[in-house]
Amino acid sequence: MTQMQDELNVVIRIFFTQEGNKAALIIGNHAWNDFHSLLDRLFEGEGRDAARASRSLYEHLVNYCEVMSSADSAERYLAHRAVTADLLGSLTRGVPLLKGAEHKRERTRLARIKRDGAAHLRTVIARYGSNFKRGWGARNLRDMATAHGYGSGYDVYRLLSQVTHGSAGGVLGTYADITGLSVHRTGPSFDLAVLSYLEGISFFRDFVREVEKRSSVNCSEVVAALNRVIACWPVYRNSLQSLDRTLWPKKPPPGPVALLAMYPSGGMRWFYWDPVMKMVKLAIPPESAEWLEEQAREVFRSEKVHAGLLEEGKPYTVSMHSVPVAPKPGSEWVKASAIFSGEPVRVPAWVKGKG
């Protein structure tokens, strides 16, 4: 990997020094940086971010071919910066958060960007039409990809795009149906990392091949190194899949639970209990708290528990799984073992609220 990165740095330096197509240089800037981001995310197993980088590498591959094939396309690509300037000049959301001179400077700076770019924007819209604001290309990505021999990668691009678009299928690797219940996981998506490794590096290898062909930069060592990395994909896949199997639970983890505690003094307090974290927080008493507390006292009486029998300092606790509670603002997390030992007595599910 280190050798590949060293060779890649040489190629990048030569590319930015020798290539005269400014549109290609900007696309190269995107591609080199997104490839480095892809490697970083793959090392961490961060599949969602890796998918976004892989998706972008496909676009950079197709866009590079397009601007290197047509002077008009290269001109259109650069002209789209007028749209960028207009969008930047409209980003005023943060201005009210600034104070005094800083507020005035930022407001003036954004207004200048908007004003200075207005004439250029009118010119490019007059030349290319109102749809130019939506995208720089004279044809869509799929048509460009097909024209340059990369149409077969478009469906993979669509799959990777589901993460960016927030599509239902975009939760690959962080969602599972276990025993008929939905389980959601935060953190790495190893499924997407495995997919992004093969596809993203393949897209980038094809990009480097195109650079060698169209920009006359010797990329043979980089291409060979990328092929070796691609050949290691089964090892990466098996390692992440093995780790993933250890992370997914056999059954859905329990959600937060309302906990009611009776102390030796006879006082009662509500807690927000997270069984997975094994932590509790003071909670805002729910609606019908008095009625619910009376139901809990019935449980205490049935268990023949009263304040005098309680362990010194520790309360007697009951869990109410059908009663929603919210943590009290500003309250601190406390280890559940500091409040109770073992499992709290469970109040029947029908105890949901008064009536």
Buried (B, 14 or more C-beta within 10 A) or exposed (E): EEEBEEBBEBBBEBBEEEBEBEBBBBBBBBBBEBBEBBBEBBEEBBBBBBBBBBBBBBBBBBBBBBBBBEEEBBBBBBBBBBBEBBEEBEEEEEBEEEEEEEBEEBBEEBEEBBEEBBEBBEEBBEEBEEEBBEEBBBEEBBBBBBBBEBBEBBEBBBBBBBBEEEEEEBBBBBBBEEEEEEBEBEEBBBBBBBBBBBBBBBBBBBBBBBBBEBBEBEBEBBBEBBEEBBEEBEEBBEEBEEEBEEEEEEEBEEEBBBBBBBBBEEEBBBBBBBBEEEBBBBBEBBEBBEBBBEBBBEBBEEEEBBBEEBEEEBBBBBBBBBBBBBBBEEBEEEEBEEBBEEEBBEBEEEBBBEE
